[in-house]
Amino acid sequence: MSDGVVSGAPQSETVISGSARKRVLEPLVQESTPAIIARKLRTAIAAGDFPPGSQLTEAGLAADLGVSRGPLREAMQRLTQEGLLVSYRNRGLFVISMDDADINDMYVARSAVERAALAQVVTRRDPDDIAALNRAIDRMQSFADDPNGPEIADSDMSFHALLVECARSPRLSRIHETILVETRMCLGAMRGTYASAQARIDEHTEIVAAIVEGDTSRADELMIAHMRDGLARLLPAETSFAAPVHRT
């Protein structure tokens, strides 16, 4: 053949110039239009472009995005199923508003997902993953002069998204994506609560150190403490975080 590819070769191998080689690039995954719209809406909600309680109208969004209402409705249905939008009969779709109980529940769910992911990352102890997590911490450090700024907050969230990604679990990643949108919706309330960035950075550094050491129990305890600290910055002191430390 003129292109050098032998018909009928196994999908995991490509034959070029008569010699087989392992595939080094994954096939492109083409997102559907509703998936792209849903991702854009999640990003906008997380950024506060659509504040909690605000109404989303099909006509306005379709015009902004330059899409028809069919894929837009499907995307909005996805976000409703994820819990980011709520439908009120005869009123329309609204961005969720989170009260104290919702925030506490969100942190319980986030803790469960991130602890499960962390256990996998500790087991794997992949050097590339550890290097990527350390780079994420370095990025946080670069914004340490503004401990309550949006840049360090975004870097913090990026670390946690990367941590779950390193678990190589599509299901955990899918659940975590929605939880992080809810977390980002709460970040404004956290601003002003950090006197220094160093304690925040040190918490992430200690988690990575436990990964390097292969200490699952220590990593789990550190994650629980980290989640409790985040929740305490959002809710009154009397609010408890239902995530007991399990020791073996």
PASEBA-1860 file (N, C-alpha, C; in nm, 3 decimals):
! residues 248
1> MSDGVVSG> 0.084/-0.120/0.000/0.000/0.000/0.000/0.087/0.125/0.000 ~ 0.034/0.230/-0.058/0.113/0.352/-0.068/0.137/0.418/0.065 ~ 0.045/0.399/0.162/0.063/0.466/0.291/0.141/0.382/0.388 ~ 0.180/0.260/0.351/0.265/0.179/0.437/0.191/0.109/0.549 ~ 0.057/0.113/0.550/-0.019/0.050/0.656/-0.082/-0.076/0.602 ~ -0.057/-0.189/0.666/-0.108/-0.317/0.621/-0.249/-0.337/0.671 ~ -0.342/-0.362/0.580/-0.480/-0.386/0.617/-0.490/-0.511/0.701 ~ -0.574/-0.506/0.806/-0.596/-0.622/0.890/-0.499/-0.633/1.005
9> APQSETVI> -0.405/-0.537/1.022/-0.314/-0.540/1.135/-0.390/-0.519/1.264 ~ -0.346/-0.581/1.376/-0.415/-0.562/1.504/-0.423/-0.416/1.541 ~ -0.529/-0.379/1.611/-0.550/-0.239/1.647/-0.439/-0.186/1.735 ~ -0.377/-0.272/1.816/-0.274/-0.227/1.909/-0.139/-0.207/1.841 ~ -0.129/-0.248/1.712/-0.003/-0.234/1.643/-0.026/-0.169/1.507 ~ 0.072/-0.096/1.461/0.067/-0.036/1.328/0.191/-0.081/1.254 ~ 0.175/-0.123/1.129/0.289/-0.169/1.051/0.335/-0.058/0.960 ~ 0.457/-0.014/0.976/0.514/0.093/0.894/0.644/0.043/0.835
17> SGSARKRV> 0.654/0.054/0.703/0.773/0.010/0.630/0.807/-0.134/0.664 ~ 0.705/-0.218/0.680/0.727/-0.359/0.700/0.761/-0.399/0.842 ~ 0.772/-0.307/0.936/0.805/-0.342/1.075/0.692/-0.298/1.167 ~ 0.658/-0.386/1.262/0.549/-0.356/1.356/0.601/-0.274/1.472 ~ 0.520/-0.183/1.519/0.554/-0.105/1.638/0.431/-0.091/1.725 ~ 0.453/-0.069/1.852/0.341/-0.048/1.943/0.283/0.091/1.922 ~ 0.151/0.100/1.942/0.085/0.230/1.929/0.133/0.322/2.042 ~ 0.174/0.443/2.009/0.221/0.539/2.108/0.124/0.655/2.126
25> LEPLVQES> 0.028/0.667/2.035/-0.072/0.773/2.046/-0.210/0.711/2.052 ~ -0.291/0.760/2.146/-0.427/0.711/2.158/-0.516/0.775/2.051 ~ -0.615/0.703/2.003/-0.707/0.762/1.904/-0.776/0.885/1.962 ~ -0.805/0.980/1.874/-0.875/1.100/1.917/-1.017/1.065/1.958 ~ -1.060/1.124/2.069/-1.197/1.104/2.116/-1.275/1.231/2.083 ~ -1.371/1.217/1.996/-1.450/1.332/1.954/-1.571/1.348/2.045 ~ -1.577/1.463/2.112/-1.690/1.489/2.200/-1.814/1.523/2.119 ~ -1.927/1.480/2.170/-2.053/1.519/2.108/-2.081/1.665/2.141
33> TPAIIARK> -2.168/1.727/2.063/-2.203/1.866/2.089/-2.263/1.885/2.229 ~ -2.356/1.799/2.274/-2.407/1.816/2.411/-2.298/1.806/2.517 ~ -2.199/1.719/2.495/-2.090/1.705/2.592/-2.007/1.833/2.598 ~ -1.981/1.893/2.482/-1.905/2.018/2.477/-1.983/2.130/2.547 ~ -2.112/2.138/2.519/-2.195/2.241/2.582/-2.199/2.221/2.732 ~ -2.215/2.096/2.777/-2.220/2.068/2.921/-2.090/2.110/2.988 ~ -1.977/2.083/2.922/-1.848/2.122/2.980/-1.835/2.273/2.990 ~ -1.881/2.344/2.887/-1.875/2.490/2.891/-1.964/2.546/3.003
41> LRTAIAAG> -2.081/2.486/3.021/-2.171/2.532/3.126/-2.112/2.504/3.265 ~ -2.050/2.387/3.281/-1.985/2.356/3.410/-1.877/2.459/3.441 ~ -1.797/2.491/3.340/-1.689/2.588/3.360/-1.745/2.725/3.400 ~ -1.852/2.766/3.333/-1.912/2.896/3.361/-1.973/2.899/3.501 ~ -2.037/2.790/3.542/-2.095/2.783/3.677/-1.984/2.788/3.781 ~ -1.877/2.710/3.758/-1.765/2.708/3.853/-1.700/2.844/3.866 ~ -1.693/2.917/3.754/-1.628/3.050/3.755/-1.716/3.158/3.814 ~ -1.843/3.126/3.840/-1.934/3.226/3.895/-2.002/3.310/3.790
49> DFPPGSQL> -1.986/3.276/3.662/-2.053/3.350/3.556/-2.205/3.334/3.567 ~ -2.246/3.217/3.617/-2.387/3.193/3.649/-2.393/3.169/3.800 ~ -2.422/3.271/3.878/-2.419/3.258/4.024/-2.524/3.160/4.075 ~ -2.507/3.109/4.196/-2.608/3.021/4.254/-2.745/3.088/4.255 ~ -2.846/3.014/4.213/-2.982/3.066/4.210/-3.020/3.137/4.083 ~ -2.925/3.156/3.992/-2.957/3.227/3.868/-3.027/3.134/3.770 ~ -3.115/3.192/3.689/-3.192/3.113/3.593/-3.117/3.105/3.461 ~ -3.121/2.987/3.399/-3.062/2.968/3.267/-3.174/2.953/3.165
57> TEAGLAAD> -3.173/3.037/3.065/-3.278/3.032/2.964/-3.224/2.972/2.835 ~ -3.304/2.888/2.773/-3.261/2.822/2.650/-3.232/2.922/2.539 ~ -3.319/3.020/2.522/-3.302/3.115/2.412/-3.171/3.191/2.424 ~ -3.141/3.241/2.544/-3.019/3.318/2.563/-2.894/3.234/2.547 ~ -2.894/3.114/2.604/-2.777/3.028/2.595/-2.755/2.980/2.453 ~ -2.864/2.945/2.383/-2.851/2.900/2.245/-2.790/3.009/2.158 ~ -2.831/3.133/2.182/-2.776/3.246/2.106/-2.629/3.268/2.140 ~ -2.596/3.261/2.269/-2.457/3.282/2.312/-2.364/3.176/2.254
65> LGVSRGPL> -2.410/3.050/2.255/-2.326/2.939/2.212/-2.333/2.914/2.062 ~ -2.434/2.971/1.997/-2.450/2.948/1.854/-2.489/2.806/1.822 ~ -2.577/2.748/1.906/-2.622/2.611/1.884/-2.774/2.607/1.883 ~ -2.827/2.495/1.835/-2.972/2.477/1.838/-3.015/2.433/1.977 ~ -3.144/2.436/2.002/-3.194/2.406/2.136/-3.188/2.257/2.170 ~ -3.185/2.170/2.067/-3.182/2.026/2.093/-3.062/1.983/2.175 ~ -2.938/2.004/2.125/-2.820/1.967/2.204/-2.806/2.047/2.333 ~ -2.856/2.171/2.334/-2.851/2.251/2.456/-2.938/2.187/2.564
73> REAMQRLT> -3.058/2.144/2.526/-3.147/2.080/2.623/-3.083/1.953/2.679 ~ -3.018/1.876/2.591/-2.952/1.753/2.637/-2.840/1.785/2.736 ~ -2.764/1.890/2.706/-2.655/1.930/2.796/-2.710/1.975/2.930 ~ -2.817/2.053/2.928/-2.876/2.102/3.052/-2.938/1.987/3.133 ~ -2.989/1.887/3.062/-3.041/1.769/3.131/-2.929/1.695/3.203 ~ -2.812/1.688/3.139/-2.697/1.624/3.203/-2.661/1.696/3.332 ~ -2.657/1.828/3.328/-2.621/1.904/3.447/-2.728/1.894/3.555 ~ -2.852/1.877/3.513/-2.959/1.855/3.610/-2.940/1.721/3.679
81> QEGLLVSY> -2.904/1.618/3.603/-2.879/1.486/3.660/-2.758/1.488/3.753 ~ -2.662/1.572/3.721/-2.543/1.585/3.806/-2.571/1.665/3.933 ~ -2.683/1.737/3.935/-2.717/1.815/4.052/-2.671/1.959/4.049 ~ -2.616/2.003/3.935/-2.569/2.141/3.925/-2.681/2.237/3.887 ~ -2.783/2.184/3.821/-2.902/2.262/3.787/-3.023/2.197/3.852 ~ -3.122/2.278/3.883/-3.246/2.227/3.940/-3.362/2.282/3.859 ~ -3.460/2.197/3.832/-3.575/2.237/3.752/-3.695/2.261/3.842 ~ -3.756/2.378/3.825/-3.878/2.411/3.899/-3.993/2.419/3.799
89> RNRGLFVI> -4.098/2.346/3.827/-4.211/2.338/3.735/-4.269/2.478/3.710 ~ -4.292/2.505/3.584/-4.349/2.633/3.538/-4.257/2.753/3.563 ~ -4.134/2.727/3.603/-4.040/2.837/3.626/-3.915/2.825/3.541 ~ -3.862/2.703/3.527/-3.743/2.684/3.445/-3.629/2.621/3.521 ~ -3.509/2.634/3.465/-3.388/2.575/3.522/-3.305/2.681/3.592 ~ -3.252/2.643/3.710/-3.174/2.736/3.791/-3.046/2.667/3.839 ~ -2.941/2.747/3.855/-2.818/2.697/3.916/-2.847/2.670/4.063 ~ -2.797/2.559/4.115/-2.826/2.523/4.253/-2.773/2.629/4.351
97> SMDDADIN> -2.843/2.646/4.459/-2.796/2.726/4.572/-2.762/2.629/4.684 ~ -2.645/2.643/4.743/-2.599/2.547/4.842/-2.609/2.605/4.982 ~ -2.687/2.538/5.069/-2.693/2.579/5.209/-2.588/2.500/5.288 ~ -2.584/2.519/5.419/-2.482/2.454/5.501/-2.487/2.302/5.489 ~ -2.607/2.246/5.486/-2.621/2.100/5.475/-2.568/2.051/5.341 ~ -2.592/2.127/5.234/-2.542/2.089/5.102/-2.390/2.092/5.099 ~ -2.332/2.196/5.158/-2.186/2.210/5.159/-2.123/2.096/5.239 ~ -2.182/2.065/5.355/-2.130/1.955/5.435/-2.138/1.824/5.356
105> DMYVARSA> -2.251/1.801/5.291/-2.269/1.679/5.214/-2.172/1.673/5.097 ~ -2.147/1.788/5.035/-2.053/1.793/4.925/-1.913/1.752/4.971 ~ -1.873/1.798/5.089/-1.741/1.763/5.141/-1.733/1.616/5.182 ~ -1.844/1.561/5.231/-1.845/1.417/5.261/-1.821/1.338/5.132 ~ -1.891/1.376/5.024/-1.874/1.307/4.895/-1.734/1.331/4.839 ~ -1.687/1.454/4.848/-1.554/1.484/4.795/-1.447/1.405/4.871 ~ -1.462/1.396/5.002/-1.366/1.321/5.082/-1.365/1.174/5.041 ~ -1.484/1.117/5.020/-1.491/0.976/4.981/-1.421/0.951/4.849
113> VERAALAQ> -1.445/1.038/4.751/-1.384/1.021/4.619/-1.233/1.039/4.626 ~ -1.187/1.144/4.692/-1.044/1.173/4.693/-0.967/1.074/4.778 ~ -1.027/1.023/4.884/-0.960/0.920/4.964/-0.946/0.791/4.883 ~ -1.051/0.756/4.809/-1.044/0.636/4.726/-0.938/0.652/4.617 ~ -0.934/0.771/4.556/-0.834/0.797/4.452/-0.693/0.795/4.512 ~ -0.678/0.857/4.627/-0.546/0.864/4.691/-0.492/0.725/4.723 ~ -0.580/0.636/4.767/-0.536/0.499/4.797/-0.479/0.432/4.672 ~ -0.543/0.457/4.557/-0.492/0.401/4.432/-0.358/0.463/4.393
121> VVTRRDPD> -0.347/0.593/4.414/-0.222/0.662/4.377/-0.107/0.613/4.465 ~ -0.134/0.592/4.594/-0.029/0.541/4.684/0.014/0.402/4.640 ~ -0.082/0.319/4.603/-0.050/0.182/4.558/0.035/0.184/4.431 ~ 0.000/0.272/4.339/0.072/0.280/4.212/0.210/0.342/4.230 ~ 0.215/0.451/4.303/0.340/0.527/4.324/0.415/0.547/4.192 ~ 0.341/0.592/4.093/0.398/0.616/3.961/0.487/0.741/3.966 ~ 0.615/0.729/3.929/0.705/0.845/3.934/0.656/0.963/3.852 ~ 0.594/0.937/3.737/0.544/1.047/3.653/0.428/1.119/3.724
129> DIAALNRA> 0.341/1.042/3.790/0.231/1.104/3.864/0.284/1.189/3.979 ~ 0.381/1.135/4.051/0.439/1.209/4.164/0.504/1.338/4.115 ~ 0.574/1.330/4.004/0.638/1.450/3.947/0.532/1.553/3.908 ~ 0.422/1.507/3.850/0.314/1.600/3.810/0.250/1.664/3.932 ~ 0.231/1.588/4.038/0.173/1.644/4.161/0.268/1.746/4.223 ~ 0.396/1.718/4.219/0.493/1.816/4.272/0.496/1.943/4.189 ~ 0.477/1.930/4.057/0.471/2.050/3.973/0.346/2.132/4.007 ~ 0.238/2.064/4.039/0.116/2.134/4.078/0.138/2.212/4.208
137> IDRMQSFA> 0.214/2.153/4.300/0.246/2.223/4.425/0.338/2.342/4.397 ~ 0.433/2.325/4.307/0.522/2.436/4.269/0.440/2.553/4.213 ~ 0.337/2.519/4.137/0.251/2.625/4.082/0.179/2.698/4.195 ~ 0.131/2.624/4.295/0.070/2.688/4.411/0.170/2.780/4.479 ~ 0.293/2.732/4.493/0.398/2.810/4.559/0.425/2.942/4.485 ~ 0.411/2.940/4.354/0.438/3.060/4.276/0.336/3.171/4.304 ~ 0.222/3.135/4.365/0.120/3.235/4.397/0.109/3.257/4.548 ~ 0.212/3.217/4.622/0.207/3.223/4.768/0.197/3.366/4.822
145> DDPNGPEI> 0.239/3.463/4.743/0.233/3.602/4.790/0.090/3.653/4.805 ~ -0.003/3.584/4.743/-0.145/3.623/4.753/-0.224/3.500/4.800 ~ -0.220/3.471/4.931/-0.277/3.345/4.982/-0.427/3.331/4.963 ~ -0.497/3.440/4.938/-0.642/3.433/4.917/-0.683/3.470/4.775 ~ -0.584/3.473/4.685/-0.613/3.512/4.547/-0.672/3.399/4.465 ~ -0.732/3.433/4.352/-0.794/3.331/4.266/-0.693/3.235/4.204 ~ -0.569/3.282/4.183/-0.469/3.196/4.117/-0.432/3.077/4.204 ~ -0.406/3.102/4.334/-0.367/2.991/4.420/-0.486/2.900/4.446
153> ADSDMSFH> -0.606/2.955/4.448/-0.726/2.873/4.465/-0.743/2.781/4.345 ~ -0.724/2.834/4.224/-0.733/2.752/4.104/-0.625/2.644/4.103 ~ -0.504/2.680/4.147/-0.395/2.583/4.153/-0.426/2.473/4.253 ~ -0.488/2.510/4.364/-0.529/2.413/4.465/-0.627/2.313/4.403 ~ -0.729/2.363/4.334/-0.827/2.276/4.272/-0.763/2.189/4.163 ~ -0.667/2.244/4.091/-0.600/2.168/3.986/-0.522/2.050/4.045 ~ -0.463/2.071/4.164/-0.392/1.963/4.231/-0.487/1.847/4.260 ~ -0.605/1.879/4.312/-0.699/1.774/4.349/-0.757/1.705/4.226
161> ALLVECAR> -0.781/1.780/4.119/-0.827/1.718/3.995/-0.721/1.623/3.941 ~ -0.595/1.664/3.947/-0.485/1.580/3.901/-0.472/1.455/3.987 ~ -0.486/1.471/4.118/-0.476/1.356/4.208/-0.576/1.247/4.170 ~ -0.700/1.287/4.147/-0.803/1.189/4.110/-0.774/1.132/3.972 ~ -0.725/1.214/3.881/-0.690/1.166/3.748/-0.581/1.059/3.755 ~ -0.488/1.076/3.848/-0.378/0.980/3.863/-0.425/0.844/3.913 ~ -0.546/0.836/3.965/-0.600/0.708/4.010/-0.638/0.619/3.892 ~ -0.646/0.678/3.772/-0.683/0.604/3.650/-0.821/0.539/3.662
169> SPRLSRIH> -0.913/0.611/3.724/-1.049/0.560/3.738/-1.145/0.657/3.672 ~ -1.195/0.624/3.552/-1.288/0.714/3.483/-1.412/0.746/3.567 ~ -1.459/0.651/3.646/-1.579/0.675/3.725/-1.552/0.775/3.838 ~ -1.439/0.758/3.906/-1.405/0.856/4.011/-1.386/0.994/3.950 ~ -1.321/1.000/3.835/-1.297/1.129/3.770/-1.428/1.196/3.731 ~ -1.522/1.116/3.680/-1.650/1.171/3.637/-1.727/1.228/3.756 ~ -1.730/1.155/3.866/-1.799/1.205/3.986/-1.728/1.328/4.040 ~ -1.596/1.323/4.041/-1.517/1.431/4.100/-1.533/1.561/4.022
177> ETILVETR> -1.552/1.552/3.892/-1.567/1.672/3.809/-1.684/1.757/3.858 ~ -1.796/1.691/3.887/-1.914/1.764/3.936/-1.888/1.820/4.075 ~ -1.824/1.741/4.161/-1.797/1.786/4.298/-1.705/1.909/4.297 ~ -1.608/1.910/4.208/-1.517/2.025/4.203/-1.587/2.151/4.155 ~ -1.686/2.135/4.067/-1.764/2.253/4.027/-1.835/2.310/4.149 ~ -1.895/2.224/4.230/-1.961/2.270/4.353/-1.861/2.334/4.448 ~ -1.742/2.276/4.458/-1.639/2.333/4.545/-1.599/2.471/4.498 ~ -1.580/2.486/4.367/-1.542/2.616/4.313/-1.650/2.721/4.338
185> MCLGAMRG> -1.775/2.678/4.341/-1.883/2.770/4.370/-1.871/2.828/4.511 ~ -1.802/2.754/4.598/-1.788/2.796/4.738/-1.658/2.872/4.765 ~ -1.570/2.878/4.666/-1.437/2.934/4.691/-1.442/3.080/4.735 ~ -1.541/3.154/4.686/-1.551/3.294/4.725/-1.564/3.310/4.875 ~ -1.636/3.217/4.938/-1.654/3.224/5.083/-1.526/3.192/5.158 ~ -1.432/3.123/5.092/-1.305/3.088/5.156/-1.206/3.203/5.154 ~ -1.223/3.295/5.061/-1.125/3.402/5.048/-1.123/3.488/5.173 ~ -1.002/3.521/5.213/-0.986/3.598/5.336/-0.964/3.512/5.457
193> TYASAQAR> -0.973/3.378/5.442/-0.957/3.290/5.557/-0.814/3.239/5.574 ~ -0.728/3.264/5.475/-0.589/3.218/5.483/-0.498/3.335/5.519 ~ -0.437/3.327/5.639/-0.341/3.430/5.679/-0.210/3.413/5.604 ~ -0.179/3.291/5.567/-0.058/3.260/5.494/-0.086/3.144/5.400 ~ -0.013/3.142/5.288/-0.031/3.032/5.194/0.048/2.908/5.233 ~ 0.146/2.924/5.322/0.238/2.814/5.346/0.171/2.692/5.409 ~ 0.081/2.715/5.505/0.013/2.601/5.567/-0.068/2.525/5.462 ~ -0.132/2.598/5.373/-0.211/2.538/5.266/-0.122/2.455/5.175
201> IDEHTEIV> -0.007/2.509/5.138/0.086/2.439/5.050/0.146/2.318/5.120 ~ 0.179/2.334/5.249/0.239/2.224/5.326/0.146/2.103/5.334 ~ 0.015/2.129/5.344/-0.080/2.017/5.351/-0.070/1.931/5.225 ~ -0.059/1.995/5.110/-0.048/1.920/4.984/0.088/1.851/4.974 ~ 0.192/1.918/5.020/0.327/1.861/5.017/0.334/1.735/5.102 ~ 0.269/1.737/5.218/0.270/1.621/5.307/0.195/1.503/5.246 ~ 0.087/1.532/5.174/0.012/1.425/5.107/0.100/1.357/5.003 ~ 0.173/1.436/4.924/0.261/1.378/4.823/0.374/1.300/4.890
209> AAIVEGDT> 0.426/1.349/5.001/0.532/1.278/5.073/0.483/1.141/5.119 ~ 0.359/1.132/5.165/0.302/1.004/5.206/0.287/0.910/5.087 ~ 0.256/0.967/4.970/0.248/0.885/4.848/0.385/0.826/4.816 ~ 0.488/0.911/4.823/0.625/0.867/4.794/0.666/0.755/4.889 ~ 0.627/0.768/5.015/0.663/0.668/5.116/0.576/0.542/5.109 ~ 0.470/0.548/5.031/0.381/0.433/5.022/0.300/0.412/5.149 ~ 0.280/0.517/5.226/0.211/0.509/5.355/0.062/0.542/5.334 ~ -0.017/0.440/5.309/-0.159/0.460/5.280/-0.233/0.519/5.398
217> SRADELMI> -0.205/0.469/5.519/-0.274/0.518/5.638/-0.244/0.665/5.663 ~ -0.118/0.702/5.651/-0.078/0.841/5.673/-0.141/0.932/5.566 ~ -0.139/0.888/5.443/-0.199/0.968/5.335/-0.347/0.990/5.360 ~ -0.417/0.886/5.405/-0.559/0.895/5.432/-0.588/0.994/5.545 ~ -0.510/0.986/5.652/-0.529/1.078/5.764/-0.506/1.223/5.721 ~ -0.403/1.244/5.638/-0.374/1.379/5.590/-0.487/1.432/5.503 ~ -0.545/1.346/5.419/-0.654/1.390/5.333/-0.777/1.427/5.415 ~ -0.808/1.346/5.516/-0.923/1.378/5.602/-0.902/1.511/5.671
225> AHMRDGLA> -0.783/1.533/5.725/-0.753/1.660/5.792/-0.764/1.777/5.695 ~ -0.719/1.757/5.573/-0.725/1.861/5.471/-0.869/1.896/5.438 ~ -0.953/1.795/5.425/-1.094/1.819/5.396/-1.165/1.888/5.512 ~ -1.133/1.847/5.632/-1.194/1.910/5.750/-1.157/2.058/5.758 ~ -1.032/2.088/5.723/-0.987/2.227/5.726/-1.064/2.310/5.624 ~ -1.082/2.255/5.504/-1.156/2.327/5.402/-1.299/2.352/5.442 ~ -1.363/2.249/5.500/-1.501/2.265/5.543/-1.514/2.367/5.655 ~ -1.417/2.365/5.747/-1.421/2.458/5.861/-1.411/2.603/5.815
233> RLLPAETS> -1.351/2.627/5.699/-1.338/2.763/5.648/-1.468/2.810/5.581 ~ -1.559/2.717/5.557/-1.686/2.750/5.491/-1.804/2.755/5.585 ~ -1.800/2.671/5.689/-1.917/2.655/5.775/-1.886/2.694/5.919 ~ -1.990/2.720/5.998/-1.970/2.753/6.140/-1.892/2.644/6.211 ~ -1.826/2.683/6.318/-1.738/2.591/6.391/-1.810/2.469/6.445 ~ -1.941/2.482/6.473/-2.011/2.369/6.531/-2.046/2.261/6.429 ~ -2.026/2.290/6.301/-2.057/2.191/6.198/-1.951/2.082/6.199 ~ -1.994/1.958/6.205/-1.900/1.847/6.208/-1.889/1.784/6.071
241> FAAPVHRT> -1.774/1.726/6.047/-1.746/1.660/5.920/-1.747/1.511/5.944 ~ -1.844/1.442/5.886/-1.862/1.299/5.911/-1.770/1.216/5.821 ~ -1.642/1.212/5.859/-1.548/1.129/5.783/-1.446/1.073/5.881 ~ -1.481/0.964/5.950/-1.390/0.909/6.049/-1.263/0.853/5.990 ~ -1.157/0.855/6.068/-1.031/0.798/6.025/-1.036/0.648/6.049 ~ -1.012/0.570/5.944/-1.013/0.425/5.957/-0.868/0.377/5.971 ~ -0.839/0.316/6.081/-0.703/0.265/6.105/-0.704/0.112/6.096 ~ -0.598/0.059/6.040/-0.587/-0.085/6.028/-0.471/-0.135/6.111
END
